Amino acid sequence: MFDIQGFFDNINHNRLVRVFVNLGFAPELVSWCKSFLTNRSVHLKFNGKSSDPLETEVGMPVSPVLSIIYTSPLLHLMQSWNNTLLGMYIDDGAIFACRRDWDDVANILRERYVRCMEWLTKAGLKAEPDKTELIFFKRSRDKSVPPASIQLPFLTPNMHYRVQATNTL
């Protein structure tokens, strides 16, 4: 499982509009999306006092529905994956892999994780390594022992971090 770091603050609004177009939304919805994302301002209110309007473009949180649409190309990417699935809920992702051998499971998880991180980088996003979690499931009659951890690469050369497996998430 991985968490997208600063997700709402880093959504590129122009990219979101392009996703709308690429997914074939009606021109009226594309126009609405553009309008929703431009000329936005925020008023903060504390103890009954409002601030002056704060103009914002990038960094303004979008709705959960728009955020799911933003990451939908990542979900389309995984459609060609075999024995693995990707689940997304707003800024959280879960990669599921199924293989007969634990080393194969660890390798395919690592490979799929790298593909997700490459996509996130192209989208101006990145994962939060400290929030990455790992759990293995096995049949009760299976006597083999899953790995205690896996190493995942940063997208910088020769840099890795270890994710410890746990029994609960």
N, C-alpha and C positions, 0 to 999 in steps of 0.2 A: 504494500500500500504506500502511496506517496501523496504528498500535499504540495500544491502549487504555491510557491512563495509570493506573497503580496498580489494575489490574483486580481482582485478588483481594481487595485491601483495601477495595474500594468496592462489592462485590456486596451488594445489599440483600436480606437473607434473606427478608423478607416478600414482596418482589416475586418472588423465585425460587419460593416456594410458590404464589403466584398464577399464575405461568407453568405450573407443574405442573397446577394445576386447569384453566386455560384450554386446555391441550393435551389434556385428557381422560384424564389418567393415572388409574388405579384409585385409589379412596380409600385403600387400604392403602399405595400408594406415596406419596401425598400425605402421609399420616400419618408414614411413614418419613422423608420429606424434612424435615418439621417437627421431628421428633425429632432427626435428624442435625444440624440447624442450631441447636438450643437447648441451653442449659446445657452448653456446651462449655468445656473448659479445656485449657490447653497446659502441659506441663512441658518446660522447657529443660534440656538436659544438656550440661555442658562439663567436660572432664577428669575424668569419672567422678562429678561432683557435679550433683545435680538441683536445680532451683529449686523454690520453692513453686508451686502451680498458679496459672496466670494465667487468670482468667475472661475470656471473650471472646464477643461476639455478632457485630457487624459487624466485618469485617476478618479473620475466620478464613478461610484459603483453603479453597475447596471443591474437590471433585475436578474433573478436566478434563471428565468427562461432564456433571456438573451445570453447569459453566460454559458448555458448549456449549448446554445446554438454556436457560440464562439468556438467551443472545443469539439464540435461535431465532426470536423474534418479528421481529427485524431481518431475518433471512433470508426470513421470510414476506412482509415488506414489499416486498422486491425482486422478488417473483414477477410483479408487474405491469410491471416495467421491460422495455423493448424494446431490443434490441441491446446490453444491458449485463448483467453478472452480478456478484454479490457472493459472494466466498468468505470463510469465517471459519475460523480455527483458534485456539480459546481466546481470546486477547486480540489476535490479529492479523487484520486484514481486508485483502482485495484487491478492488478494483473494476476490472472489465474492461469496456472499451467498444470498440465497433467502428462506425466511420463511414467514409464515403468521403473526407471532408475533415478535415484536421488541426484546424482551428478548431472543427468540429463535435465532434470527439473531446474536445478540451479543454473545451468547454462542457458536454458531457454528463457528463464526469468531475467537473467542478466541481459540477454540479447533484446528482449522485448522492452526492458527498461531503457536501454540505450536508444532504441527507436523512439520511445515516448519522449525522452529528454531531447533528442534531436528535433522533434516536432515542436516541443515547447520553446526551444531556443529560436527556431525560425519564427515563432509566433511572439517573440519578445518576452517569454516567460521562462521560469526555471523552477525546479523542485526544491523543497526544503529538506536537505539530507537528514537533519536531526529529527524530522517527523516521519521518516521512512520506517515502515514496520514490515515484519516478515513472520509468517506462520506456515507450518507444514501440516497437512492432514494426511492420515494414512488409515488403512483398514486395521481393525483391532487384531486381526490374525497375522498381519504383516510383522515379521520380526526384524526387518532392516531398520536402521536408525537414520533419520534425516540429518542433514548437516546442522551444526550448531549455529552457523552464520553463513552469509555469502558476502563477497566483496563486490561492490558496485562502483563503476568508474564515474568520476567527474568528467565533464566534457573537455577538461584540460588534459593534455598528454601526461601519462604516467601517474595520475593522481587517482586514488581509490579511497573508499571508506567502507567500513565493515558494518553490516546490519545483522544484529543478533536475532536468531529465531526465538519466538516466545510461544507460550501455550495459550495466551489470550491477547486480544487486541482491544 
